[in-house]
Amino acid sequence: MEKVFIIRAVKNEIFLSTIVGFILGLAVAAILVFAPQFLPKKMNFQLAKTETPKPTIKQSSNQKIFVQITQPTDQSLLTTNQFSVKGKTVPGALVVISGENSDLVVNADDDGNFTGDITVGEGISNIAVTAYDEKNKSSNSEVKVYYTKEKI
């Protein structure tokens, strides 16, 4: 008789644990399905839109557009891949400095001087500088530089 009672008790525990598991699973499924309806709406976060200021051309005289690269000199040997490109053009001109790996737009100051940092890859690189005046006339100049990681 005791054996029968133990078997019945085990069967009752299995049945009860199955029912409890089913009810818990049903409750979790109901929460996943119906909870979004009761939760407040999602907040929308938006970053403030800021515009990048556009370079302006401030040229007061009717000088003929030109551009001269003063640094680096043509055929320079560089031991660092990032360096400054400096030069002279008409005051207030918009200057585009283009390298093998990067481009940069700067404004010439009131004396016509410009400078910008640029990065090049290993080996020979062409650096092109183009200046634009207020009438969108342009002038360009190029230098070749050689960058090596080797210590000289």
N, C-alpha and C positions, 0 to 999 in steps of 0.2 A: 504494500500500500504506500509505503514511503517513497518508492521509486516512481510511482504514478504521480504523486504530488510534486516531486522534483521536476519531472518532465513537463507537467502542466504549468508549473511556475516559470520554467524556462521559455515555454511557448508563449505564455502571457507577456513576459518581458520583451520577447522579440516582437510580438504584435504591438505592444505599447510603444516601444522605441521606433518602430516603423511609422506609427501614427504621429508621434511627436516630431519625427524628422520630416514627414510630409507637411505637417502644419507649419513648421519653421520655414521650410523651403517656400511654401505658398506665401507666407508673410514677407519674406525677403523679396520675392518676385513682385508682390503687390507694392511694396515700398519703391522698388526700382521703376515700376511703371507709373504709379500715381503721384509720387513725391514731387516731380517737377511742376505739377499743376498747382501745388500748394506753396511752393517756394516763391519768393519774390523774383521778379524778372532780373535777368543778368544786367549788371551795370556795364555801360559802354564807356570805356576809357579811350580818349583820343588825345594824342600829343598835339600841342599847339603847333600850328603850321607857321614856320618861319621861312622866309625867303632869303636865299643867299644873295647878299648885295652884289650887283653886277659892277664890274670895273667900268669906270667912266673915263672918257678921254677929255682931258683939259688942255687943249692947245690954243694958245691965244694968238700966235703969229702965223703967217703963211709960209713957214719954213718948209723946204722940201724934205720929205720923209727919208730917213736913212737909219741904219742900225750898224753898230760896231761892237763886236765882242772883245772885251778887254781881258777877261779871265774865264776860262782857261785859254791859253794860247793854242794855236793850231799844232797838231802833232804832239801834244803834251802826254807825258807818261804819268799816270795816276796810281797811287797805292791805296786809295780808298774809293769805294764805289759811289759814295755820296759827296757832292761838292757843290760849291756856289758858282753860278754862271753870272758874270757881271758884264755890264756894257753901257753904251751911251746911245741915245736916240733923241728925237725931238721931245721937248717937255710935254708931259701928260699923255704920251702915246700908250696905247694898249700893246703889251709885249707878250708874245707866245713863245715859250721856251720848250722845245721838243727834243726828247732824248729817245734812246732805244727802248727804255722801260717805263718812262713817265713823261707827262706833259704838265706844264705849269703856265698859268696866265697871271701876269703882274702889270702894274701901272708904272710908267716912268715917273720920277719925281719932277719937281719944278725946274730942275737943272738938266733933266733928260737922262739921269742915271737910273739904272734898274739892276736888280739882283734877285736871284731865285735859286733855291736848292733843288738839285736834280739827282737821280740815281741812274747808274748805267750798269750793264752786265760786263762780265769778264771779256776781254778782247777789245777790238776796235769798235768805237761807237761814234756815230755822227750826231753832233749837237746842232740843231737848227734853231735860229732865233728870227722871228718875224715880228716887225713892228707895224702897227696900223695907226694912221692919223685920224683926225676928226672927219675927214672926207672919205674914209675907208680905203685910202691909198696905202700901199704896203711896200715894205722893203725887207729883204731877208739877208742873212749871213749864216755861214756854217763853219764849224771847226770839227776836226777829227781828234779824238782823244783815245788813248790806249790805257785800259785798266788791267792791272795784274795783281793777284794776291801774293805773288812772290815778294820776298824782302830783297831789296836791292841795296 
